[in-house]
Amino acid sequence: MISRESFTGWYRHRYVWAAAIVLLVSAGAVVLVNTAGSKSGPPDLRGQIMNRMRAALEQADPEQHNHTGHEVQQINGEDVKPPVICGVHVYGYEPAEVTVLDEVKTVYGFHLCGVAEQGRTWDWAVKLAGPVIMDMSTEPIGIEVVEATEDTRFIDRLHEMFPPKYAQLAEREALEPSEMADLRRRYDSAAGL
C-alpha cells in the first residue's frame, strides 16, 4: 500500500520536474528568438556609431587626433606607414533622440589605438588613447581628443569639453572586454603576429 508521505513526495517532485521542463523550454525559446532577431535585423545605432568611429580613427593620421608617434617604416626598401588599429567605446551622442546614423552630429566616447608596425607586439606598440569627441556632421569626421594643457589639468579639460553625464562616464569607463579582445586580435593580424 502507498503511504501518504511517499505519495506527497512523488507529487511534489512531479511539479518540480514539470517546472524545470517549462523553464528549459522557455529559455530555449528566448535564445532562439534573440539569435534569429539579431542576425536578420539591422545593426543598432550604437553599433553603427562604433563602426563609423573606428573607421574614421583608423583612416586618420594620429596628428589629426592630436597624437604623435605614427612614423614611416621601411619594408623592402619602401616607405610604408603602418596601419592604426582602434577600439572604441561610445558614452553618448547628440542629438540623443535620433534613431538614424546620418542624424547623429556629435559623439562622445573613448578610443584606444595601436600603431601596428610589422613584428611589434601590442605591449611595445605606439598607442593613442583617451576620451574623444567626434563631429559626425563633417567630412572627414572631426576628431578632438581630450588632452591636458600647460595651464589645465586633464580632468578639468575633460569637464570643459564633455557634457557632465558623459564626463562622469569618461572618468571610469574605457573599452568593453569584448572590444578590447577584438582590438588585440585585429592588431596582431595587422602587425603580422
Secondary structure, 3 states (H helix, E strand, C coil): CCCHHHHHHHHHHHHHHHHHHHHHHHHHHHHHHHHHHHHHCCCCHHHHHHHHHHHHHHHCCHHHHCCCCCCCEEECCEEECCCEEEEEEEEEEECCCCCCHHHCCEEEEEEEEEECCCCCCHHHCCEEEEEEEEECCCCCCEEEECCCCCCCCHHHHHHHHCCHHHHHHHHHCCCCHHHHHHHHHHHHHHCCC
